[in-house]
Amino acid sequence: MLHVMGETYGLLPSEVLKRADTFDMLVFDVAQTIREHQNNKAKGPKAGADIGNAYDTDQLQTALQNFRG
């Protein structure tokens, strides 16, 4: 993610590490994810997996149960 942020904002990865905080990285990641979702929707259903199906619900339920104990 650092290299993409650097390319987007014209910074070296080391500059991104110095100047960006976790909120910046979170916002950038969300924006990238939304952009990817929009691109996949524009290409049609055969272009790639729907972002809404990125996680298997059974695996998420298992992880939740393991976390809760």
C-alpha positions as CSV (number, residue, x, y, z in Angstrom):
1,M,0.0,0.0,0.0
2,L,2.9,2.4,0.7
3,H,4.1,2.3,-2.9
4,V,0.6,3.0,-4.2
5,M,0.2,5.9,-1.8
6,G,3.6,7.2,-2.8
7,E,2.8,7.1,-6.5
8,T,-0.6,8.7,-5.9
9,Y,0.7,11.6,-3.9
10,G,4.2,11.9,-5.4
11,L,6.1,10.7,-2.3
12,L,8.7,8.1,-1.6
13,P,7.5,5.2,0.6
14,S,9.8,6.5,3.4
15,E,8.1,9.9,3.2
16,V,4.7,8.2,3.4
17,L,5.9,6.4,6.5
18,K,7.1,9.7,8.1
19,R,4.1,11.8,7.2
20,A,1.0,9.5,7.0
21,D,-0.7,8.2,10.1
22,T,-3.0,5.1,10.4
23,F,-6.1,7.2,9.6
24,D,-4.5,8.3,6.3
25,M,-3.8,4.7,5.4
26,L,-7.3,3.6,6.4
27,V,-8.9,6.2,4.3
28,F,-6.7,5.4,1.4
29,D,-7.4,1.7,1.7
30,V,-11.2,2.3,1.8
31,A,-11.0,4.6,-1.3
32,Q,-8.9,2.0,-3.2
33,T,-11.4,-0.8,-2.3
34,I,-14.4,1.4,-3.4
35,R,-12.6,2.2,-6.6
36,E,-11.9,-1.5,-7.3
37,H,-15.5,-2.4,-6.6
38,Q,-16.8,0.3,-9.0
39,N,-14.4,-0.9,-11.7
40,N,-15.5,-4.5,-11.3
41,K,-19.2,-3.4,-11.4
42,A,-18.5,-1.4,-14.6
43,K,-16.8,-4.3,-16.3
44,G,-19.8,-6.6,-15.6
45,P,-20.4,-9.8,-13.6
46,K,-17.9,-11.9,-15.5
47,A,-15.0,-9.4,-14.9
48,G,-14.2,-10.6,-11.4
49,A,-15.5,-11.4,-8.0
50,D,-18.0,-9.1,-6.3
51,I,-16.4,-7.4,-3.4
52,G,-19.3,-8.3,-1.3
53,N,-18.4,-11.9,-1.6
54,A,-14.7,-11.4,-0.7
55,Y,-15.2,-13.3,2.6
56,D,-16.7,-16.7,3.2
57,T,-19.4,-16.3,5.8
58,D,-18.7,-19.8,7.3
59,Q,-15.0,-18.8,7.8
60,L,-16.1,-15.5,9.4
61,Q,-18.5,-17.3,11.8
62,T,-15.8,-19.8,12.7
63,A,-13.3,-17.0,13.4
64,L,-15.9,-15.2,15.5
65,Q,-16.7,-18.3,17.6
66,N,-13.0,-19.0,18.1
67,F,-12.5,-15.4,19.2
68,R,-15.4,-15.5,21.7
69,G,-14.1,-18.8,23.0
